[in-house]
Amino acid sequence: MRIVIATGDTDLRLAIQLMLSEEPGISIIGSVSDCDGLNALVKSTRPNYALIDWALPGCRIDEVIENLKAGSRDTELKIIVIARQQRVKEAALESGADEFIVIGDPPEKLLDVFRLLNVE
């Protein structure tokens, strides 16, 4: 699994990178702190998964999700949105996100989501 991480929260980004780097079969191929960086990173690395913070600076995430999905039809990019509040889950999924995680959920939940998406 080739994964990119996008969040403006440096501590969160580093914690996710550390957790995922311990998992066999997972490769973090890049991380960014804003939307411009996310678009460029996805274009240049063509990941299987993008873990995107709903509060990513510099854009509306719903539009970014739609654009990333449209631009990656041949690689079947799967998008997991992370957010501080459960209430944005419906908007994230309606925008095309494949899964949704609340920041603060147990770390195992994120790993379970990757495992589930990898099987589909």
Secondary structure, DSSP 8 states (H G I E B T S, - for coil): -EEEEE-S-HHHHHHHHHHHHTSTT-EEEEEESSHHHHHHHHHHH--SEEEEETT-TTS-HHHHHHHHHHHTTTTT-EEEEEES-GGGHHHHHHTT-SEEEETTS-HHHHHHHHHHHHH-
